[in-house]
Each structure stands twice: as structure tokens, then as C-alpha cells.
Amino acid sequence: MRACERFCDPQDGAIAALTLHGDWILETENVWDYPRPPRLERVTERLAVVFAGDLIADTRGGYRVLETSHAPTYYLPRTDILAGTLATNAQRSMCEWKGEARYFDVVHLGRAAPAAAGTYETPVEDFNAIASFVAFYAEPMDACYVGEELVTPQSGNFYGGWVTKNLVGPIKGATGTTHW
């Protein structure tokens, strides 16, 4: 099978691209088709985070949040994160959709990335499934993966989305996009 195949949806005639990654396939997604308010989805693909040369998080039990114009933010259960790698940080922020976010410094083998991961301990009801799950900012990590794909960090330093090759549309976060 090729890395990218095209197919025609018999119901509406739309053509979509599928990107093959190992044993799973990501359908092309336009970030402008994501909803507002955002939607929470279960993720069955492997999510992995490498920091200081070690695999510090690895799960097939994650979630992703999809919001208009944003790359998905992936949330991993704490039980699948290496013990001792998350240190409490005083930073907090408020999301109009999910509630109060708390941040962690990621620390391992003498290396530290300040406020490089975050959680919603007590999110609003629609996001209860990710209570205490942790999202990592990809940029300060050595690597973050969705399936076998190495992700690209969402531009800017505010949003924690993971950009995969199947995403299309201008993605919020770059210079000049803050007020979209």
C-alpha cells in the first residue's frame, strides 16, 4: 500500500486522502472543520513522549481535544507516564471550555522543561474524561509521537497541539494568528 491513497465517499462524492503510518491510517483533517466549542475524542493510536533521551510516556489510552483552527491536543493518563517526571509548577491558566489548567515542569536525568505539561484536575463536565490526564508541549520534548509519526509542535508558545502530516488548513499559533 502506498503512503497516501485517495478514495471517493459514495454518499457525497467527496474525495479524502488517507495517510498510512505503520498499521494505522490517519484521514486528512482540516483544522477549520473542528468544532467550537471543542470536542473530546478517544485515541486508540499509540501516543509516546521522549525526554532526556528516555521514553517517559507511552499509552494507547489517550484522548485528543479538537477545536477550530487548532492542532489536536493529546492527553495521556498519568498511569502511563514515568513516575517522578512531573514536578508541580505554580503556573495556572483558564480555558473557557475545559476550566482551570495546572502545569508541570517535566524533569528527568537532570534535565528540566518548565511548564512543559498541563492538566485539568477538575475540568468542566464535558471534559471529565481527561481529569488528571496530562498534555505535553511537543517543542521542549525530544520527540512526541502519534502512532509511528513524529509530530511537529504547534507554532507559538501558548497552544500545545501536536501537528501531524494529515492536518490541513492554517493552524492557529503562528505570529499574527493569536486573535483568530
DRENDO-1510 file (C-alpha; in Angstrom, 1 decimal, always signed):
<recs>
REC; n; res; u; v; w
REC; 1; MET; +0.0; +0.0; +0.0 .
REC; 2; ARG; +1.3; +3.5; -0.8 .
REC; 3; ALA; +1.9; +6.2; +1.9 .
REC; 4; CYS; -1.1; +8.2; +0.7 .
REC; 5; GLU; -4.2; +6.9; -1.1 .
REC; 6; ARG; -7.3; +8.6; -2.3 .
REC; 7; PHE; -10.8; +7.3; -2.2 .
REC; 8; CYS; -14.3; +8.6; -3.1 .
REC; 9; ASP; -17.0; +8.6; -0.5 .
REC; 10; PRO; -20.0; +7.1; -2.2 .
REC; 11; GLN; -22.5; +9.1; -0.2 .
REC; 12; ASP; -21.4; +12.6; -1.1 .
REC; 13; GLY; -18.7; +12.1; -3.7 .
REC; 14; ALA; -16.1; +13.9; -1.6 .
REC; 15; ILE; -12.5; +12.9; -2.0 .
REC; 16; ALA; -10.4; +12.5; +1.0 .
REC; 17; ALA; -6.8; +11.5; +1.5 .
REC; 18; LEU; -5.6; +8.8; +3.8 .
REC; 19; THR; -2.1; +8.8; +5.2 .
REC; 20; LEU; -0.7; +5.4; +6.1 .
REC; 21; HIS; +1.5; +5.2; +9.3 .
REC; 22; GLY; +2.6; +1.7; +10.2 .
REC; 23; ASP; -0.5; -0.3; +10.9 .
REC; 24; TRP; -2.9; +2.7; +11.2 .
REC; 25; ILE; -4.3; +5.3; +8.8 .
REC; 26; LEU; -5.0; +8.9; +9.5 .
REC; 27; GLU; -7.6; +10.6; +7.3 .
REC; 28; THR; -6.9; +14.1; +6.2 .
REC; 29; GLU; -8.4; +16.6; +8.6 .
REC; 30; ASN; -9.0; +20.3; +8.0 .
REC; 31; VAL; -8.5; +22.1; +11.4 .
REC; 32; TRP; -11.2; +24.6; +10.3 .
REC; 33; ASP; -13.7; +21.7; +10.3 .
REC; 34; TYR; -13.1; +21.1; +14.0 .
REC; 35; PRO; -15.9; +22.3; +16.2 .
REC; 36; ARG; -16.2; +25.3; +18.5 .
REC; 37; PRO; -16.8; +24.6; +21.4 .
REC; 38; PRO; -14.2; +21.8; +21.2 .
REC; 39; ARG; -14.9; +18.1; +21.1 .
REC; 40; LEU; -13.1; +15.4; +23.1 .
REC; 41; GLU; -12.2; +12.1; +21.3 .
REC; 42; ARG; -10.7; +8.8; +22.5 .
REC; 43; VAL; -7.4; +8.0; +20.8 .
REC; 44; THR; -6.5; +4.3; +20.0 .
REC; 45; GLU; -3.2; +5.1; +18.3 .
REC; 46; ARG; -0.1; +4.9; +20.4 .
REC; 47; LEU; +0.9; +8.2; +22.0 .
REC; 48; ALA; +4.5; +8.4; +23.1 .
REC; 49; VAL; +6.8; +11.2; +24.6 .
REC; 50; VAL; +10.6; +11.1; +24.7 .
REC; 51; PHE; +12.5; +13.4; +27.0 .
REC; 52; ALA; +16.2; +13.5; +28.1 .
REC; 53; GLY; +16.7; +10.5; +25.7 .
REC; 54; ASP; +14.2; +8.3; +27.5 .
REC; 55; LEU; +10.6; +7.2; +26.8 .
REC; 56; ILE; +8.7; +9.0; +29.6 .
REC; 57; ALA; +5.1; +8.4; +28.5 .
REC; 58; ASP; +3.6; +5.7; +26.4 .
REC; 59; THR; -0.1; +4.9; +26.0 .
REC; 60; ARG; -2.9; +3.6; +23.8 .
REC; 61; GLY; -5.5; +5.1; +26.3 .
REC; 62; GLY; -5.3; +8.8; +25.4 .
REC; 63; TYR; -7.7; +11.4; +24.3 .
REC; 64; ARG; -7.5; +14.4; +22.0 .
REC; 65; VAL; -9.3; +17.7; +22.0 .
REC; 66; LEU; -10.3; +19.1; +18.7 .
REC; 67; GLU; -11.0; +22.9; +18.4 .
REC; 68; THR; -11.5; +25.1; +15.3 .
REC; 69; SER; -8.2; +26.2; +13.8 .
REC; 70; HIS; -6.0; +24.3; +16.4 .
REC; 71; ALA; -3.9; +21.2; +16.0 .
REC; 72; PRO; -5.3; +18.5; +18.3 .
REC; 73; THR; -4.0; +18.5; +21.9 .
REC; 74; TYR; -3.3; +15.0; +23.2 .
REC; 75; TYR; -3.9; +13.9; +26.8 .
REC; 76; LEU; -2.2; +10.9; +28.3 .
REC; 77; PRO; -3.2; +9.1; +31.6 .
REC; 78; ARG; -0.8; +9.7; +34.4 .
REC; 79; THR; -0.6; +6.0; +35.0 .
REC; 80; ASP; +1.2; +5.8; +31.6 .
REC; 81; ILE; +3.8; +8.5; +32.5 .
REC; 82; LEU; +7.1; +7.6; +34.1 .
REC; 83; ALA; +6.9; +8.3; +37.9 .
REC; 84; GLY; +8.8; +11.3; +39.0 .
REC; 85; THR; +8.9; +13.1; +35.7 .
REC; 86; LEU; +6.2; +15.7; +36.5 .
REC; 87; ALA; +7.0; +18.4; +39.1 .
REC; 88; THR; +4.3; +20.8; +40.2 .
REC; 89; ASN; +4.6; +24.3; +38.7 .
REC; 90; ALA; +2.8; +27.3; +40.1 .
REC; 91; GLN; +1.5; +28.4; +36.7 .
REC; 92; ARG; -2.2; +28.3; +36.0 .
REC; 93; SER; -4.4; +29.3; +33.1 .
REC; 94; MET; -8.2; +29.3; +32.4 .
REC; 95; CYS; -9.8; +27.7; +29.4 .
REC; 96; GLU; -13.3; +28.8; +28.7 .
REC; 97; TRP; -14.2; +25.3; +27.6 .
REC; 98; LYS; -12.3; +23.0; +29.9 .
REC; 99; GLY; -11.7; +25.0; +33.1 .
REC; 100; GLU; -8.6; +25.7; +35.1 .
REC; 101; ALA; -5.3; +24.2; +33.8 .
REC; 102; ARG; -2.4; +23.4; +36.1 .
REC; 103; TYR; +1.1; +23.0; +34.8 .
REC; 104; PHE; +4.1; +20.7; +35.5 .
REC; 105; ASP; +7.8; +21.0; +34.9 .
REC; 106; VAL; +9.0; +17.9; +33.1 .
REC; 107; VAL; +12.1; +16.7; +34.8 .
REC; 108; HIS; +14.3; +13.6; +34.1 .
REC; 109; LEU; +18.0; +12.8; +34.4 .
REC; 110; GLY; +19.0; +16.3; +35.4 .
REC; 111; ARG; +17.1; +18.0; +32.6 .
REC; 112; ALA; +14.1; +20.2; +33.2 .
REC; 113; ALA; +11.5; +21.8; +30.9 .
REC; 114; PRO; +9.5; +24.4; +32.8 .
REC; 115; ALA; +5.7; +24.3; +32.4 .
REC; 116; ALA; +6.0; +21.8; +29.6 .
REC; 117; ALA; +3.0; +19.7; +30.5 .
REC; 118; GLY; -0.5; +20.6; +31.8 .
REC; 119; THR; -3.6; +19.0; +33.3 .
REC; 120; TYR; -7.2; +19.8; +34.2 .
REC; 121; GLU; -7.7; +18.2; +37.7 .
REC; 122; THR; -11.4; +19.1; +37.8 .
REC; 123; PRO; -12.5; +20.0; +34.2 .
REC; 124; VAL; -16.0; +21.1; +33.3 .
REC; 125; GLU; -18.4; +18.2; +32.9 .
REC; 126; ASP; -18.0; +17.7; +29.1 .
REC; 127; PHE; -14.3; +17.1; +29.7 .
REC; 128; ASN; -14.4; +14.9; +32.8 .
REC; 129; ALA; -12.8; +12.0; +30.9 .
REC; 130; ILE; -9.5; +13.9; +30.9 .
REC; 131; ALA; -9.5; +14.8; +34.6 .
REC; 132; SER; -5.9; +14.4; +35.7 .
REC; 133; PHE; -4.7; +13.3; +32.2 .
REC; 134; VAL; -1.6; +15.2; +31.1 .
REC; 135; ALA; -0.9; +17.0; +27.8 .
REC; 136; PHE; +2.8; +17.6; +26.8 .
REC; 137; TYR; +4.0; +20.6; +24.8 .
REC; 138; ALA; +5.9; +18.9; +22.0 .
REC; 139; GLU; +8.6; +21.6; +21.4 .
REC; 140; PRO; +10.6; +21.1; +24.7 .
REC; 141; MET; +10.4; +17.3; +24.4 .
REC; 142; ASP; +12.9; +15.3; +22.4 .
REC; 143; ALA; +10.1; +13.7; +20.5 .
REC; 144; CYS; +6.3; +13.1; +20.6 .
REC; 145; TYR; +4.6; +10.5; +18.5 .
REC; 146; VAL; +1.1; +9.7; +17.3 .
REC; 147; GLY; +1.4; +6.1; +16.1 .
REC; 148; GLU; +4.7; +6.0; +14.4 .
REC; 149; GLU; +4.7; +9.6; +13.3 .
REC; 150; LEU; +7.0; +12.1; +14.9 .
REC; 151; VAL; +4.8; +15.2; +15.5 .
REC; 152; THR; +5.6; +18.8; +14.8 .
REC; 153; PRO; +4.9; +21.3; +17.7 .
REC; 154; GLN; +2.0; +23.7; +17.1 .
REC; 155; SER; +3.6; +27.1; +16.4 .
REC; 156; GLY; +3.7; +29.7; +19.2 .
REC; 157; ASN; +4.2; +29.1; +22.9 .
REC; 158; PHE; +0.6; +29.1; +24.1 .
REC; 159; TYR; -1.1; +26.2; +22.4 .
REC; 160; GLY; +0.1; +22.6; +23.0 .
REC; 161; GLY; -1.2; +21.0; +19.8 .
REC; 162; TRP; +0.6; +18.2; +18.0 .
REC; 163; VAL; +0.8; +18.7; +14.3 .
REC; 164; THR; +0.6; +15.5; +12.2 .
REC; 165; LYS; +1.0; +15.2; +8.4 .
REC; 166; ASN; -2.7; +14.6; +7.9 .
REC; 167; LEU; -3.7; +18.1; +9.1 .
REC; 168; VAL; -4.6; +20.8; +6.6 .
REC; 169; GLY; -5.6; +24.4; +6.9 .
REC; 170; PRO; -3.8; +27.3; +8.5 .
REC; 171; ILE; -3.2; +26.3; +12.2 .
REC; 172; LYS; -3.6; +28.9; +14.9 .
REC; 173; GLY; -0.5; +29.7; +16.9 .
REC; 174; ALA; +1.9; +31.3; +14.5 .
REC; 175; THR; +2.7; +35.0; +14.6 .
REC; 176; GLY; -0.3; +37.1; +13.7 .
REC; 177; THR; -2.9; +34.3; +14.5 .
REC; 178; THR; -3.5; +35.0; +18.2 .
REC; 179; HIS; -6.8; +36.8; +17.6 .
REC; 180; TRP; -8.4; +34.5; +15.1 .
</recs>
